[in-house]
Amino acid sequence: MSKGLKIVLTIGLIIVFQGISAQSKLNQSSEFQTEIIDSVYSEVFKEYRKFWVKLPDNYNPNSSVKYPVVYLLDGFSLRENLEEIYDNYWGHYLPHMILIGISNKTNRIRDLTTSQIKMRRGQAMNKETGGAENFTQSIEKELIPYIDNKYPTTAYRTLIGHSYAGLFTVNMLVNHKHLFQNYIAIDPSLDWDDQKLLKEAKEKLSSESYKGKSLYVSLAAEQLHMWDEEITMENIMDDASEFTLFARSIVDFSTFATSQKQSGLNFSWKVYNEDLHGTVPLPTMRDGLIFLFKWYQFKSPQKYNNPETTVEELVKLLEKQEEIYSTHFGYPFPPMIEEMFSGYGYMNLEMGQPEKAFMFFKSNIDYYPNSASAYNSMADYYEAQNDITNALRFVQKAAELSNDEYYKNRIQELKNK
């Protein structure tokens, strides 16, 4: 499915102008790499730390557009999960974002655990532990500055972690909340060190403000007890065995966080009854990202689709959407991604409403002035109005912004008309 068609289907448009498909191909053809394996040297660890980067499909190195960032711990093992969800939900549910996957293959337990222990679950702990603060310093002082310097990022960041990385994620919120706005803790190991972080989190949530922060927590409940199948979510808090401490810790934290309305934390959690610890990351990332960006979901799509809605009403809707986005992100943010501007423009052009089509195409250029495809869409508008002079002018502008042969060929075609 082309990106343009995906957007149109997502927002419920019925009529799709053929130009969307052509434009989508243009958006996807690029001379730059959008998926990168990179590394940064860490003075904290005296070694290179590996990570991957996925830039948005609409990334343009010549554009001034910057993007929110998602940081995924255990990034190489969970990469496909995050990419699958993002690729399916950007547009209506999620903004275009830069995805960062951090490797935790080396010294994983050391870097992700929040305190040193000698025993765990009745057995000696023979691995180094308690290095979360060093890893946090590396992320804050080395990784994030490197990412922000090299890629077009904003300071609106989301952190995702599973298991020990979920423990690390909760610790980031509790003790380093200035680094990220959003957090997803997937089946987090809050039982660690006799629930030490859990106890600290309760104290912080009851006494500090977490306004502007959001956290989503999951619990995989398919196997709550290794030996006793009679243990269920209904009776687990009555059990006192070591085997249920992991799940009980998540329930305890989540119940408490839900009750602390005065903290200002935007919090939600979910029990995944059909999932195991190893399968829960995929559904959690989906539900968690949709929860974290619930405010991003497009308002009043029916009015945009209704042919009776006036241009003036549409402009007011766009202004309101821009206000919502800018308030949440903390910086000016367009009311639509450019694919949606184009999609609505083509729909109205096909429906015989050129005034609306012009508004959407012009807005696209206003918000994305370095997008060759935005100028190409306006050229489609003028060509549909039999105004070849202006159509040629906008295609020439698109060609200036992009070396794509399509624009050069189209210039010649228009000159021949």
C-alpha positions as CSV (number, residue, x, y, z in Angstrom):
1,M,0.0,0.0,0.0
2,S,1.4,3.4,-0.9
3,K,1.9,6.0,1.9
4,G,-0.6,8.4,0.4
5,L,-3.3,5.7,0.1
6,K,-2.6,4.5,3.7
7,I,-3.2,8.1,5.0
8,V,-6.4,8.4,3.0
9,L,-7.8,5.1,4.3
10,T,-6.7,5.9,7.8
11,I,-8.7,9.1,8.0
12,G,-11.7,7.6,6.2
13,L,-11.5,9.4,2.8
14,I,-13.5,7.7,0.1
15,I,-12.2,9.3,-3.1
16,V,-8.5,9.0,-3.9
17,F,-7.0,11.1,-6.6
18,Q,-4.5,9.3,-8.8
19,G,-1.8,11.9,-8.0
20,I,-1.5,10.6,-4.5
21,S,0.0,7.3,-5.6
22,A,2.5,9.1,-7.9
23,Q,3.4,11.5,-5.1
24,S,4.0,8.7,-2.6
25,K,6.5,7.1,-5.0
26,L,8.3,10.4,-5.1
27,N,8.4,10.6,-1.3
28,Q,9.8,7.2,-1.0
29,S,12.6,7.6,-3.6
30,S,15.6,9.2,-2.0
31,E,19.3,9.4,-2.3
32,F,19.9,9.4,1.4
33,Q,19.9,6.6,3.9
34,T,17.0,6.5,6.4
35,E,18.1,3.4,8.4
36,I,21.5,3.7,10.0
37,I,23.7,1.7,12.3
38,D,25.7,4.1,14.3
39,S,27.8,4.3,17.5
40,V,29.1,6.8,20.0
41,Y,32.2,6.6,22.1
42,S,31.4,6.6,25.8
43,E,33.8,8.1,28.3
44,V,31.7,6.6,31.0
45,F,32.3,3.0,29.8
46,K,35.5,3.6,27.8
47,E,34.0,1.9,24.7
48,Y,31.8,2.5,21.7
49,R,28.1,2.1,22.3
50,K,26.1,0.8,19.4
51,F,22.6,1.9,18.3
52,W,20.4,2.1,15.2
53,V,18.5,5.1,13.8
54,K,15.4,5.0,11.6
55,L,14.5,8.4,10.1
56,P,10.9,9.1,9.1
57,D,9.7,8.3,5.6
58,N,9.2,12.0,4.8
59,Y,12.7,12.9,6.0
60,N,14.4,15.5,3.8
61,P,18.0,16.5,4.6
62,N,17.3,19.9,3.0
63,S,14.3,20.6,5.2
64,S,14.3,22.4,8.6
65,V,11.7,20.0,10.0
66,K,12.6,18.4,13.3
67,Y,11.1,15.3,14.9
68,P,10.2,13.8,18.3
69,V,12.4,10.8,19.2
70,V,11.6,7.3,20.5
71,Y,14.5,5.6,22.4
72,L,14.1,1.8,22.6
73,L,16.3,-0.1,25.1
74,D,17.3,-3.6,23.9
75,G,16.9,-1.9,20.6
76,F,18.3,-4.6,18.4
77,S,16.3,-7.5,19.8
78,L,13.0,-5.5,19.9
79,R,13.6,-3.5,16.7
80,E,11.0,-5.3,14.5
81,N,8.3,-4.8,17.1
82,L,8.7,-1.1,17.3
83,E,9.1,-0.6,13.5
84,E,6.1,-2.7,12.7
85,I,3.9,-0.7,15.1
86,Y,5.3,2.7,14.0
87,D,4.9,1.9,10.3
88,N,1.3,0.9,10.8
89,Y,0.2,3.7,13.1
90,W,2.0,6.9,12.0
91,G,-0.4,9.5,10.6
92,H,-3.6,9.5,12.5
93,Y,-2.3,7.9,15.7
94,L,1.4,8.9,15.8
95,P,3.4,11.7,14.4
96,H,6.4,11.2,12.2
97,M,9.3,10.4,14.6
98,I,12.9,9.4,14.7
99,L,13.4,5.9,16.2
100,I,16.6,5.0,18.1
101,G,17.4,1.5,19.2
102,I,20.0,1.2,21.9
103,S,22.1,-2.0,22.1
104,N,22.2,-3.6,25.6
105,K,23.9,-6.9,24.5
106,T,27.0,-6.2,26.6
107,N,26.7,-6.0,30.4
108,R,22.9,-5.8,30.1
109,I,22.1,-6.6,33.7
110,R,24.8,-4.3,35.0
111,D,23.6,-1.3,33.0
112,L,19.9,-1.7,33.5
113,T,19.6,-2.6,37.2
114,T,19.2,0.1,39.8
115,S,21.1,-1.3,42.7
116,Q,23.7,-3.9,43.6
117,I,22.6,-7.3,44.9
118,K,24.3,-10.5,45.9
119,M,21.2,-12.8,45.8
120,R,18.2,-13.0,43.5
121,R,15.3,-15.5,43.8
122,G,17.2,-17.6,46.2
123,Q,20.4,-17.9,44.1
124,A,23.7,-16.2,44.1
125,M,23.9,-13.3,41.6
126,N,27.2,-13.9,39.8
127,K,26.9,-10.9,37.4
128,E,27.7,-7.3,38.0
129,T,24.7,-5.2,38.9
130,G,23.6,-1.8,39.9
131,G,25.0,0.3,37.0
132,A,21.8,2.1,36.0
133,E,23.1,5.5,37.1
134,N,26.3,5.2,34.9
135,F,24.1,4.1,32.0
136,T,21.8,7.0,32.6
137,Q,24.8,9.4,32.6
138,S,26.0,7.9,29.3
139,I,22.5,8.4,27.8
140,E,22.2,12.0,29.1
141,K,25.7,13.3,28.5
142,E,26.8,11.2,25.5
143,L,24.1,9.6,23.5
144,I,21.3,12.2,23.5
145,P,23.7,15.1,22.7
146,Y,25.2,13.0,19.9
147,I,21.8,12.2,18.5
148,D,20.6,15.8,18.8
149,N,23.7,17.1,17.1
150,K,23.6,14.7,14.2
151,Y,19.9,14.2,13.5
152,P,16.9,16.6,13.2
153,T,15.5,16.0,16.6
154,T,13.4,17.9,19.2
155,A,13.5,17.5,22.9
156,Y,10.2,15.6,23.0
157,R,11.4,12.1,23.8
158,T,9.9,8.7,24.6
159,L,11.7,5.9,26.4
160,I,10.6,2.2,26.0
161,G,12.1,-0.7,28.1
162,H,11.2,-4.3,28.7
163,S,11.9,-6.4,31.8
164,Y,15.2,-5.1,33.4
165,A,14.9,-2.3,30.8
166,G,11.4,-1.7,32.1
167,L,12.9,-1.3,35.6
168,F,15.4,1.2,34.1
169,T,12.6,3.0,32.4
170,V,10.6,3.5,35.7
171,N,13.8,4.7,37.4
172,M,14.3,7.2,34.6
173,L,10.9,8.6,35.3
174,V,11.2,8.6,39.1
175,N,14.8,10.0,39.3
176,H,15.6,11.6,36.0
177,K,12.3,12.9,34.7
178,H,13.8,15.8,32.9
179,L,15.2,13.6,30.1
180,F,12.0,12.2,28.7
181,Q,8.3,13.2,28.4
182,N,6.9,9.7,27.8
183,Y,7.7,6.2,29.2
184,I,6.6,2.7,28.4
185,A,7.6,0.1,31.0
186,I,6.9,-3.4,29.6
187,D,6.6,-6.1,32.3
188,P,9.2,-4.2,34.4
189,S,11.3,-6.0,37.0
190,L,10.0,-4.0,39.9
191,D,10.7,-6.9,42.3
192,W,14.4,-6.1,42.0
193,D,16.3,-5.8,45.3
194,D,13.3,-6.4,47.5
195,Q,11.3,-3.8,45.6
196,K,13.7,-1.1,46.4
197,L,12.8,1.1,43.4
198,L,9.1,0.4,43.9
199,K,9.3,1.8,47.4
200,E,11.2,4.8,46.2
201,A,8.7,5.4,43.4
202,K,5.8,5.4,45.9
203,E,7.6,8.1,48.0
204,K,8.4,10.2,44.9
205,L,4.9,9.9,43.3
206,S,3.3,11.0,46.6
207,S,5.5,14.0,47.1
208,E,6.7,15.3,43.7
209,S,5.0,16.7,40.6
210,Y,5.1,14.7,37.4
211,K,2.9,17.0,35.4
212,G,3.6,16.8,31.7
213,K,4.9,13.2,32.1
214,S,3.2,10.1,30.8
215,L,3.8,6.4,31.7
216,Y,2.3,3.2,30.4
217,V,2.9,-0.1,32.2
218,S,2.1,-3.7,31.2
219,L,1.9,-7.0,33.0
220,A,2.1,-10.3,31.2
221,A,-0.3,-12.6,33.1
222,E,-0.3,-15.8,31.1
223,Q,2.0,-17.4,33.7
224,L,1.7,-15.6,37.1
225,H,3.2,-18.6,39.0
226,M,5.7,-21.0,37.7
227,W,4.2,-24.0,39.5
228,D,0.7,-23.1,40.7
229,E,-1.9,-22.6,38.0
230,E,-4.5,-21.6,40.6
231,I,-2.9,-18.3,41.0
232,T,-4.9,-15.7,39.0
233,M,-5.1,-11.9,38.9
234,E,-8.0,-12.1,41.3
235,N,-6.0,-13.8,44.1
236,I,-2.3,-13.0,43.3
237,M,-2.0,-10.3,45.9
238,D,-2.9,-12.8,48.6
239,D,0.1,-15.0,47.7
240,A,3.3,-14.3,49.5
241,S,5.7,-16.6,47.5
242,E,8.8,-15.5,45.7
243,F,7.3,-16.8,42.5
244,T,4.6,-14.1,42.4
245,L,6.7,-11.2,43.6
246,F,7.5,-10.1,40.1
247,A,3.8,-9.7,39.1
248,R,2.7,-8.4,42.5
249,S,5.3,-5.7,42.3
250,I,3.8,-4.5,39.0
251,V,0.3,-4.6,40.4
252,D,1.4,-2.8,43.5
253,F,3.1,0.0,41.6
254,S,0.3,0.4,39.1
255,T,-2.4,0.5,41.7
256,F,-0.5,3.1,43.7
257,A,0.4,5.2,40.6
258,T,-3.3,5.2,39.6
259,S,-4.3,6.6,43.0
260,Q,-1.8,9.4,43.0
261,K,-3.8,11.9,41.0
262,Q,-2.1,14.9,42.7
263,S,1.2,13.9,41.1
264,G,0.0,15.0,37.7
265,L,1.4,11.9,36.1
266,N,-0.6,10.7,33.0
267,F,-0.7,7.0,33.8
268,S,-2.3,3.9,32.5
269,W,-1.6,0.2,32.8
270,K,-2.9,-3.0,31.4
271,V,-2.8,-6.7,32.2
272,Y,-2.2,-8.9,29.1
273,N,-3.8,-12.2,30.1
274,E,-2.8,-14.0,27.0
275,D,0.8,-13.0,26.9
276,L,4.0,-14.3,28.4
277,H,7.0,-12.2,29.4
278,G,8.6,-12.8,26.0
279,T,5.5,-12.0,23.9
280,V,4.2,-8.9,25.7
281,P,6.5,-6.3,24.1
282,L,4.6,-6.1,20.8
283,P,1.0,-5.5,22.1
284,T,2.4,-3.2,24.9
285,M,4.3,-1.0,22.4
286,R,1.1,-0.7,20.3
287,D,-1.2,0.2,23.2
288,G,1.4,2.3,25.0
289,L,2.2,4.5,22.1
290,I,-1.4,5.0,21.2
291,F,-2.1,6.0,24.9
292,L,0.9,8.3,25.1
293,F,-0.1,10.1,21.9
294,K,-3.9,10.0,22.4
295,W,-4.0,13.7,22.2
296,Y,-2.3,13.6,18.8
297,Q,-5.2,11.7,17.2
298,F,-6.8,13.8,14.6
299,K,-9.9,15.7,15.7
300,S,-13.2,15.9,13.6
301,P,-12.1,13.9,10.5
302,Q,-15.8,13.8,9.5
303,K,-15.9,17.6,9.1
304,Y,-12.8,17.4,6.8
305,N,-14.6,14.7,4.7
306,N,-17.9,16.5,4.6
307,P,-18.4,18.4,1.3
308,E,-20.7,20.9,3.1
309,T,-17.8,22.1,5.4
310,T,-16.7,25.5,4.3
311,V,-13.1,26.6,3.7
312,E,-13.5,29.0,6.6
313,E,-14.5,26.2,8.9
314,L,-11.6,24.0,7.7
315,V,-9.1,26.8,8.4
316,K,-10.5,27.2,12.0
317,L,-10.2,23.4,12.5
318,L,-6.6,23.5,11.3
319,E,-5.8,26.4,13.7
320,K,-7.3,24.4,16.6
321,Q,-5.3,21.3,15.7
322,E,-2.1,23.3,15.5
323,E,-2.8,24.7,18.9
324,I,-3.2,21.3,20.4
325,Y,-0.1,19.9,18.9
326,S,2.1,22.9,19.7
327,T,0.9,22.9,23.3
328,H,1.7,19.3,23.9
329,F,5.0,19.2,22.0
330,G,6.1,22.6,23.5
331,Y,7.1,24.1,20.2
332,P,5.3,25.1,17.0
333,F,4.0,22.0,15.2
334,P,2.0,21.8,11.9
335,P,-1.7,20.7,12.2
336,M,-1.2,17.9,9.6
337,I,1.6,15.9,8.2
338,E,2.2,16.7,4.6
339,E,0.7,13.5,3.3
340,M,-2.6,14.4,4.9
341,F,-2.6,17.9,3.4
342,S,-2.0,16.3,0.0
343,G,-4.6,13.6,0.6
344,Y,-7.3,16.1,1.4
345,G,-6.2,18.4,-1.4
346,Y,-6.5,15.6,-4.0
347,M,-9.8,14.4,-2.5
348,N,-11.4,17.9,-2.9
349,L,-9.9,18.3,-6.3
350,E,-11.6,15.1,-7.4
351,M,-14.9,16.1,-5.8
352,G,-15.0,19.3,-7.7
353,Q,-14.2,21.7,-4.8
354,P,-11.1,23.5,-6.1
355,E,-11.2,26.2,-3.5
356,K,-10.8,23.6,-0.7
357,A,-8.2,21.8,-2.7
358,F,-6.2,25.0,-3.1
359,M,-6.3,25.7,0.6
360,F,-4.9,22.3,1.5
361,F,-2.2,22.4,-1.2
362,K,-1.2,26.0,-0.2
363,S,-1.1,25.1,3.5
364,N,1.1,22.1,2.7
365,I,3.6,24.5,1.0
366,D,3.3,27.0,3.9
367,Y,4.1,24.3,6.5
368,Y,6.5,22.3,4.5
369,P,8.3,24.9,2.2
370,N,11.2,22.5,1.4
371,S,9.0,19.6,0.3
372,A,9.3,19.0,-3.5
373,S,6.2,16.9,-3.4
374,A,4.1,19.7,-1.9
375,Y,5.0,22.0,-4.8
376,N,4.3,19.1,-7.2
377,S,0.8,18.7,-5.7
378,M,0.1,22.4,-6.3
379,A,1.2,21.9,-9.9
380,D,-1.4,19.1,-10.1
381,Y,-4.0,21.6,-8.9
382,Y,-3.1,24.2,-11.5
383,E,-2.9,21.6,-14.3
384,A,-6.4,20.4,-13.3
385,Q,-7.5,24.1,-13.7
386,N,-5.8,24.2,-17.2
387,D,-3.4,26.8,-15.9
388,I,-0.2,25.3,-17.5
389,T,1.8,28.4,-16.8
390,N,1.4,28.1,-13.0
391,A,1.6,24.3,-13.1
392,L,5.0,24.6,-14.8
393,R,6.1,27.2,-12.2
394,F,5.4,24.9,-9.3
395,V,7.0,21.8,-11.0
396,Q,10.1,23.9,-11.6
397,K,10.2,24.8,-7.9
398,A,9.9,21.1,-7.1
399,A,12.8,20.3,-9.4
400,E,14.9,22.9,-7.7
401,L,14.3,21.2,-4.4
402,S,14.9,17.7,-5.7
403,N,17.0,16.0,-8.4
404,D,14.4,13.4,-9.1
405,E,14.1,12.7,-12.8
406,Y,10.3,12.7,-12.5
407,Y,10.1,16.5,-12.1
408,K,12.5,17.1,-15.0
409,N,10.3,14.8,-17.2
410,R,7.2,16.5,-16.0
411,I,8.6,20.0,-16.9
412,Q,9.1,18.8,-20.4
413,E,5.6,17.3,-20.6
414,L,4.0,20.6,-19.5
415,K,6.1,22.6,-21.9
416,N,4.8,20.4,-24.7
417,K,1.1,21.1,-23.8
